[in-house]
């Protein structure tokens, strides 16, 4: 597992053409943020900003996870999404 594999997964995610559920998008987002920035370090958005709050909550769930573990899970999730698109 390397930075190159992670970057390739990031690029291939952008090329997916099939529908990706909001839940899957949040999951992938949360592992991307954990892999690139570490633990969530921004204040909780107001409840009225539903989208920002959902993204914050998804990222914050990964608190304490190493960047390498988050990269591994991110790559695996992108691979899963690619397989679902083809199958």
N, CA, C and O atoms as a MOPAC input file, in Angstrom:
PM7 MOZYME 1SCF
protein

 N      0.85800 1    -1.17900 1     0.00000 1
 C      0.00000 1     0.00000 1     0.00000 1
 C      0.89600 1     1.23100 1     0.00000 1
 O      1.78700 1     1.36700 1     0.83800 1
 N      0.64800 1     2.11800 1    -0.94400 1
 C      1.50700 1     3.28800 1    -1.05900 1
 C      0.69300 1     4.53700 1    -1.36900 1
 O     -0.50000 1     4.47300 1    -1.66500 1
 N      1.36400 1     5.65000 1    -1.29300 1
 C      0.73900 1     6.93300 1    -1.63500 1
 C      0.25900 1     6.91100 1    -3.07900 1
 O     -0.78600 1     7.47700 1    -3.39900 1
 N      1.02400 1     6.25800 1    -3.95400 1
 C      0.66100 1     6.18000 1    -5.37500 1
 C     -0.66400 1     5.43000 1    -5.54100 1
 O     -1.53800 1     5.86400 1    -6.29100 1
 N     -0.80700 1     4.29800 1    -4.83500 1
 C     -2.06400 1     3.53800 1    -4.90900 1
 C     -3.23700 1     4.38900 1    -4.42200 1
 O     -4.32700 1     4.35100 1    -4.99400 1
 N     -2.99700 1     5.15200 1    -3.36200 1
 C     -4.03200 1     6.02700 1    -2.81600 1
 C     -4.42800 1     7.08100 1    -3.85000 1
 O     -5.61400 1     7.31900 1    -4.07900 1
 N     -3.43600 1     7.70400 1    -4.46900 1
 C     -3.71400 1     8.73500 1    -5.47300 1
 C     -4.42900 1     8.15100 1    -6.69600 1
 O     -5.28500 1     8.80300 1    -7.29400 1
 N     -4.06500 1     6.90800 1    -7.06300 1
 C     -4.74500 1     6.25100 1    -8.17900 1
 C     -6.20700 1     5.97200 1    -7.82500 1
 O     -7.09000 1     6.10700 1    -8.67200 1
 N     -6.45800 1     5.58600 1    -6.58100 1
 C     -7.83900 1     5.35200 1    -6.13200 1
 C     -8.63200 1     6.65900 1    -6.15600 1
 O     -9.80000 1     6.67400 1    -6.54500 1
 N     -7.99600 1     7.75000 1    -5.74200 1
 C     -8.65800 1     9.06600 1    -5.77600 1
 C     -9.05600 1     9.41800 1    -7.21000 1
 O    -10.16200 1     9.89900 1    -7.45500 1
 N     -8.14600 1     9.17400 1    -8.14800 1
 C     -8.41100 1     9.49200 1    -9.55700 1
 C     -9.50300 1     8.58900 1   -10.11900 1
 O    -10.37700 1     9.05900 1   -10.84800 1
 N     -9.46200 1     7.29700 1    -9.78900 1
 C    -10.46900 1     6.39000 1   -10.35300 1
 C    -11.85300 1     6.65100 1    -9.77400 1
 O    -12.85800 1     6.40400 1   -10.44000 1
 N    -11.91600 1     7.14400 1    -8.54700 1
 C    -13.21300 1     7.47800 1    -7.95400 1
 C    -13.90600 1     8.56400 1    -8.77300 1
 O    -15.11800 1     8.51800 1    -8.98500 1
 N    -13.13300 1     9.52900 1    -9.22500 1
 C    -13.69200 1    10.63900 1   -10.01300 1
 C    -14.21300 1    10.17100 1   -11.37000 1
 O    -15.02700 1    10.85500 1   -11.99100 1
 N    -13.74600 1     9.00600 1   -11.83500 1
 C    -14.14800 1     8.51000 1   -13.14600 1
 C    -15.34600 1     7.56300 1   -13.09500 1
 O    -15.83100 1     7.11700 1   -14.13500 1
 N    -15.82500 1     7.25300 1   -11.88200 1
 C    -16.99700 1     6.37700 1   -11.77900 1
 C    -18.19000 1     7.04000 1   -12.45600 1
 O    -18.45200 1     8.22800 1   -12.26900 1
 N    -18.89800 1     6.25300 1   -13.23900 1
 C    -20.04100 1     6.80200 1   -13.95900 1
 C    -21.37400 1     6.38400 1   -13.34900 1
 O    -22.38600 1     7.06400 1   -13.51700 1
 N    -21.36400 1     5.26500 1   -12.64400 1
 C    -22.59700 1     4.75300 1   -12.04500 1
 C    -23.01400 1     5.57500 1   -10.83700 1
 O    -22.22700 1     6.35500 1   -10.30100 1
 N    -24.25900 1     5.39300 1   -10.41500 1
 C    -24.73800 1     6.12300 1    -9.23600 1
 C    -24.06300 1     5.61900 1    -7.96000 1
 O    -23.88900 1     4.41500 1    -7.77100 1
 N    -23.69300 1     6.53800 1    -7.10700 1
 C    -23.11200 1     6.21600 1    -5.80100 1
 C    -24.03800 1     6.83500 1    -4.75800 1
 O    -24.34900 1     8.02400 1    -4.82300 1
 N    -24.47300 1     6.02900 1    -3.80600 1
 C    -25.41500 1     6.53200 1    -2.80000 1
 C    -24.76600 1     7.61100 1    -1.93200 1
 O    -23.54200 1     7.68000 1    -1.81600 1
 N    -25.59300 1     8.43600 1    -1.33700 1
 C    -25.07900 1     9.48000 1    -0.43800 1
 C    -24.30600 1     8.84700 1     0.71800 1
 O    -23.29300 1     9.39000 1     1.15900 1
 N    -24.78000 1     7.70400 1     1.20900 1
 C    -24.11300 1     7.03000 1     2.32300 1
 C    -22.71500 1     6.57600 1     1.91300 1
 O    -21.76200 1     6.71200 1     2.68000 1
 N    -22.59600 1     6.03400 1     0.69900 1
 C    -21.27900 1     5.60800 1     0.21300 1
 C    -20.36200 1     6.80700 1    -0.00100 1
 O    -19.17000 1     6.74700 1     0.29900 1
 N    -20.92500 1     7.89400 1    -0.52100 1
 C    -20.12500 1     9.11800 1    -0.71400 1
 C    -19.57500 1     9.60900 1     0.62100 1
 O    -18.40300 1     9.97600 1     0.71500 1
 N    -20.41900 1     9.61700 1     1.65500 1
 C    -19.98500 1    10.06500 1     2.97500 1
 C    -18.89300 1     9.15200 1     3.53300 1
 O    -17.92800 1     9.62100 1     4.13600 1
 N    -19.05600 1     7.85400 1     3.32700 1
 C    -18.08300 1     6.89800 1     3.82200 1
 C    -16.72300 1     7.11800 1     3.16100 1
 O    -15.69700 1     7.18400 1     3.83800 1
 N    -16.72600 1     7.22900 1     1.83900 1
 C    -15.48200 1     7.45000 1     1.10200 1
 C    -14.86500 1     8.79200 1     1.51900 1
 O    -13.65800 1     8.88300 1     1.74100 1
 N    -15.69500 1     9.82100 1     1.62100 1
 C    -15.23400 1    11.14200 1     2.06300 1
 C    -14.54700 1    11.05200 1     3.43000 1
 O    -13.48000 1    11.63000 1     3.64000 1
 N    -15.17500 1    10.32000 1     4.35100 1
 C    -14.64200 1    10.25700 1     5.72100 1
 C    -13.26300 1     9.61500 1     5.74900 1
 O    -12.38900 1    10.05900 1     6.49300 1
 N    -13.05700 1     8.56900 1     4.94200 1
 C    -11.74200 1     7.91800 1     4.91700 1
 C    -10.72200 1     8.77600 1     4.17500 1
 O     -9.53900 1     8.76800 1     4.51800 1
 N    -11.16900 1     9.51400 1     3.16100 1
 C    -10.26400 1    10.42800 1     2.45000 1
 C     -9.74900 1    11.50400 1     3.41100 1
 O     -8.55100 1    11.77700 1     3.47500 1
 N    -10.67800 1    12.10700 1     4.15300 1
 C    -10.28200 1    13.16800 1     5.09000 1
 C     -9.35200 1    12.62400 1     6.17600 1
 O     -8.37700 1    13.27700 1     6.54800 1
 N     -9.65900 1    11.42800 1     6.68200 1
 C     -8.82200 1    10.83200 1     7.72500 1
 C     -7.43600 1    10.52100 1     7.17500 1
 O     -6.43300 1    10.71300 1     7.86200 1
 N     -7.38000 1    10.03700 1     5.92800 1
 C     -6.10100 1     9.68100 1     5.30900 1
 C     -5.25800 1    10.90700 1     5.00100 1
 O     -4.03200 1    10.85600 1     5.10400 1
 N     -5.89400 1    12.00100 1     4.62800 1
 C     -5.13200 1    13.18200 1     4.21100 1
 C     -4.90500 1    14.18800 1     5.33100 1
 O     -3.90700 1    14.90900 1     5.31800 1
 N     -5.82600 1    14.24800 1     6.31300 1
 C     -5.70300 1    15.27400 1     7.35200 1
 C     -5.64800 1    14.73100 1     8.77200 1
 O     -5.33600 1    15.46900 1     9.70600 1
 N     -5.94600 1    13.45000 1     8.94300 1
 C     -5.96000 1    12.89200 1    10.29800 1
 C     -7.29400 1    13.17400 1    10.97200 1
 O     -8.31200 1    13.37100 1    10.30900 1
 N     -7.27000 1    13.18900 1    12.29900 1
 C     -8.51100 1    13.37900 1    13.05500 1
 C     -9.20400 1    14.68600 1    12.70400 1
 O     -8.56700 1    15.69300 1    12.39500 1
 N    -10.52500 1    14.63700 1    12.76200 1
 C    -11.36200 1    15.81400 1    12.48600 1
 C    -10.93400 1    16.95200 1    13.41300 1
 O    -10.90300 1    16.79900 1    14.63400 1
 N    -10.60700 1    18.08800 1    12.81400 1
 C    -10.04500 1    19.19900 1    13.59700 1
 C    -10.80500 1    20.50100 1    13.38100 1
 O    -10.27200 1    21.59000 1    13.59400 1
 N    -12.05000 1    20.37300 1    12.95900 1
 C    -12.86000 1    21.57500 1    12.74900 1
 C    -14.06900 1    21.51400 1    13.68000 1
 O    -14.50500 1    20.42700 1    14.05700 1
 N    -14.60900 1    22.66800 1    14.05100 1
 C    -15.76600 1    22.65900 1    14.94400 1
 C    -17.00800 1    22.06700 1    14.26100 1
 O    -17.12800 1    22.08400 1    13.03600 1
 N    -17.90700 1    21.55400 1    15.06900 1
 C    -19.14600 1    20.98100 1    14.54600 1
 C    -19.94700 1    22.07600 1    13.85200 1
 O    -20.18900 1    23.13100 1    14.43800 1
 N    -20.36300 1    21.83400 1    12.59900 1
 C    -21.19800 1    22.82300 1    11.91300 1
 C    -22.57900 1    22.89500 1    12.57300 1
 O    -22.98800 1    21.96200 1    13.26500 1
 N    -23.27900 1    23.98000 1    12.36300 1
 C    -24.61800 1    24.08100 1    12.95000 1
 C    -25.55500 1    23.02700 1    12.35500 1
 O    -25.39500 1    22.62200 1    11.20400 1
 N    -26.52000 1    22.59300 1    13.13900 1
 C    -27.47800 1    21.57100 1    12.70400 1
 C    -28.25900 1    22.02000 1    11.47100 1
 O    -28.76700 1    21.18800 1    10.71900 1
 N    -28.35500 1    23.32100 1    11.26300 1
 C    -29.09600 1    23.83300 1    10.10900 1
 C    -28.34600 1    23.58000 1     8.80200 1
 O    -28.95400 1    23.57400 1     7.73100 1
 N    -27.03300 1    23.37100 1     8.88300 1
 C    -26.23900 1    23.04300 1     7.69200 1
 C    -26.12800 1    21.52400 1     7.61500 1
 O    -25.10800 1    20.94100 1     7.98300 1
 N    -27.19100 1    20.90100 1     7.13300 1
 C    -27.32200 1    19.44300 1     7.16600 1
 C    -26.17400 1    18.74200 1     6.44800 1
 O    -25.61800 1    17.77100 1     6.96200 1
 N    -25.82100 1    19.22700 1     5.27300 1
 C    -24.75300 1    18.57700 1     4.48600 1
 C    -23.40800 1    18.64100 1     5.20300 1
 O    -22.71500 1    17.63200 1     5.32700 1
 N    -23.04600 1    19.83000 1     5.67200 1
 C    -21.76600 1    19.99600 1     6.37100 1
 C    -21.73400 1    19.16800 1     7.65800 1
 O    -20.70400 1    18.58500 1     7.99900 1
 N    -22.85800 1    19.11800 1     8.36700 1
 C    -22.93100 1    18.34900 1     9.61600 1
 C    -22.76600 1    16.85800 1     9.33100 1
 O    -22.08100 1    16.16100 1    10.07900 1
 N    -23.38200 1    16.36200 1     8.26200 1
 C    -23.26900 1    14.94400 1     7.89300 1
 C    -21.82100 1    14.60900 1     7.54500 1
 O    -21.31000 1    13.56100 1     7.94200 1
 N    -21.16300 1    15.49400 1     6.80700 1
 C    -19.75800 1    15.26500 1     6.44200 1
 C    -18.87600 1    15.28300 1     7.68700 1
 O    -17.97200 1    14.45700 1     7.81600 1
 N    -19.13200 1    16.22300 1     8.61000 1
 C    -18.35200 1    16.32100 1     9.83700 1
 C    -18.52300 1    15.04900 1    10.66800 1
 O    -17.54900 1    14.48700 1    11.17000 1
 N    -19.77300 1    14.60400 1    10.80600 1
 C    -20.04500 1    13.40300 1    11.60500 1
 C    -19.38000 1    12.17600 1    11.00300 1
 O    -18.82900 1    11.34800 1    11.72800 1
 N    -19.42900 1    12.05200 1     9.67100 1
 C    -18.80900 1    10.90800 1     8.99900 1
 C    -17.30200 1    10.89000 1     9.24600 1
 O    -16.73400 1     9.83500 1     9.52900 1
 N    -16.65700 1    12.04300 1     9.14300 1
 C    -15.21400 1    12.13900 1     9.35700 1
 C    -14.87600 1    11.88600 1    10.82100 1
 O    -13.92100 1    11.16800 1    11.11700 1
 N    -15.63900 1    12.46100 1    11.73100 1
 C    -15.34100 1    12.37700 1    13.15700 1
 C    -15.43400 1    10.95000 1    13.69100 1
 O    -14.78900 1    10.62300 1    14.68700 1
 N    -16.22400 1    10.09800 1    13.04600 1
 C    -16.34600 1     8.69700 1    13.45700 1
 C    -14.97900 1     7.99800 1    13.38700 1
 O    -14.72400 1     7.06300 1    14.14600 1
 N    -14.11800 1     8.44000 1    12.49600 1
 C    -12.81100 1     7.81100 1    12.29800 1
 C    -11.73000 1     8.31500 1    13.25000 1
 O    -10.56300 1     7.95100 1    13.10700 1
 N    -12.10200 1     9.13900 1    14.20800 1
 C    -11.13300 1     9.71500 1    15.14800 1
 C    -10.26300 1     8.61400 1    15.75600 1
 O    -10.77000 1     7.60500 1    16.24600 1
 N     -8.95500 1     8.82300 1    15.71800 1
 C     -8.01700 1     7.86500 1    16.29000 1
 C     -7.47600 1     6.86100 1    15.27600 1
 O     -6.49200 1     6.17700 1    15.55600 1
 N     -8.10100 1     6.75900 1    14.10200 1
 C     -7.62400 1     5.84700 1    13.06300 1
 C     -6.36600 1     6.43300 1    12.42700 1
 O     -6.28900 1     7.63700 1    12.18400 1
 N     -5.38300 1     5.57400 1    12.16000 1
 C     -4.15800 1     6.06600 1    11.53400 1
 C     -4.42500 1     6.45500 1    10.08000 1
 O     -5.35800 1     5.95500 1     9.45200 1
 N     -3.59400 1     7.35200 1     9.55900 1
 C     -3.73500 1     7.76300 1     8.16100 1
 C     -3.54200 1     6.57100 1     7.23000 1
 O     -4.22700 1     6.46600 1     6.21200 1
 N     -2.62000 1     5.67500 1     7.56400 1
 C     -2.37100 1     4.49800 1     6.71900 1
 C     -3.58100 1     3.57200 1     6.68600 1
 O     -3.94900 1     3.06900 1     5.62400 1
 N     -4.20000 1     3.34300 1     7.84200 1
 C     -5.39700 1     2.49800 1     7.87500 1
 C     -6.51400 1     3.13100 1     7.05300 1
 O     -7.22200 1     2.44100 1     6.32000 1
 N     -6.66700 1     4.44200 1     7.17900 1
 C     -7.70900 1     5.14000 1     6.41600 1
 C     -7.43300 1     5.03200 1     4.91700 1
 O     -8.36700 1     4.87400 1     4.13100 1
 N     -6.16800 1     5.11500 1     4.51300 1
 C     -5.81300 1     4.95800 1     3.09700 1
 C     -6.18100 1     3.57000 1     2.60500 1
 O     -6.75300 1     3.41900 1     1.52600 1
 N     -5.85100 1     2.54700 1     3.40200 1
 C     -6.15500 1     1.16100 1     3.02300 1
 C     -7.65900 1     0.97000 1     2.82600 1
 O     -8.09400 1     0.37800 1     1.83800 1
 N     -8.43800 1     1.47300 1     3.76800 1
 C     -9.89600 1     1.31000 1     3.69400 1
 C    -10.45500 1     2.10400 1     2.52000 1
 O    -11.35200 1     1.63500 1     1.82000 1
 N     -9.92800 1     3.30400 1     2.30400 1
 C    -10.36500 1     4.13500 1     1.17500 1
 C    -10.14300 1     3.39500 1    -0.14400 1
 O    -11.04400 1     3.32500 1    -0.97900 1
 N     -8.95000 1     2.84900 1    -0.32700 1
 C     -8.62200 1     2.12400 1    -1.56000 1
 C     -9.56200 1     0.93100 1    -1.73900 1
 O    -10.07200 1     0.69600 1    -2.83500 1
 N     -9.78600 1     0.18400 1    -0.66300 1
 C    -10.68100 1    -0.98000 1    -0.72700 1
 C    -12.10000 1    -0.56000 1    -1.09700 1
 O    -12.75800 1    -1.22700 1    -1.89500 1
 N    -12.56800 1     0.53500 1    -0.52400 1
 C    -13.93700 1     1.00900 1    -0.80300 1
 C    -14.05900 1     1.45700 1    -2.25400 1
 O    -15.06500 1     1.16800 1    -2.90300 1
 N    -13.05800 1     2.15400 1    -2.77100 1
 C    -13.08800 1     2.58900 1    -4.17200 1
 C    -13.09400 1     1.36900 1    -5.09500 1
 O    -13.81600 1     1.34500 1    -6.09200 1
 N    -12.29100 1     0.36200 1    -4.76100 1
 C    -12.26600 1    -0.86900 1    -5.55800 1
 C    -13.64400 1    -1.53100 1    -5.55700 1
 O    -14.11100 1    -2.01500 1    -6.58800 1
 N    -14.27900 1    -1.54700 1    -4.40300 1
 C    -15.62700 1    -2.11900 1    -4.27500 1
 C    -16.62400 1    -1.36100 1    -5.15200 1
 O    -17.44400 1    -1.97200 1    -5.83700 1
 N    -16.55100 1    -0.04700 1    -5.12800 1
 C    -17.45400 1     0.77400 1    -5.94500 1
 C    -17.21500 1     0.53100 1    -7.43500 1
 O    -18.16000 1     0.49400 1    -8.22200 1
 N    -15.94600 1     0.36500 1    -7.81800 1
 C    -15.60900 1     0.09000 1    -9.21900 1
 C    -16.18600 1    -1.26100 1    -9.65500 1
 O    -16.72100 1    -1.38100 1   -10.75700 1
 N    -16.07600 1    -2.27900 1    -8.78900 1
 C    -16.61800 1    -3.60500 1    -9.10200 1
 C    -18.14000 1    -3.54300 1    -9.24700 1
 O    -18.70700 1    -4.13400 1   -10.16500 1
 N    -18.79400 1    -2.82200 1    -8.33100 1
 C    -20.25900 1    -2.69700 1    -8.39000 1
 C    -20.71700 1    -2.02400 1    -9.66200 1
 O    -21.77900 1    -2.34300 1   -10.19700 1
 N    -19.91100 1    -1.08700 1   -10.14900 1
 C    -20.24900 1    -0.37300 1   -11.36800 1
 C    -20.17900 1    -1.30100 1   -12.58600 1
 O    -20.99600 1    -1.20800 1   -13.50200 1
 N    -19.20200 1    -2.18300 1   -12.57500 1
 C    -19.01400 1    -3.09600 1   -13.70800 1
 C    -19.98400 1    -4.27000 1   -13.66100 1
 O    -20.36000 1    -4.81200 1   -14.70100 1
 N    -20.38800 1    -4.66300 1   -12.45400 1
 C    -21.19500 1    -5.86600 1   -12.32200 1
 C    -22.62600 1    -5.55800 1   -12.31000 1
 O    -23.45200 1    -6.46500 1   -12.20400 1

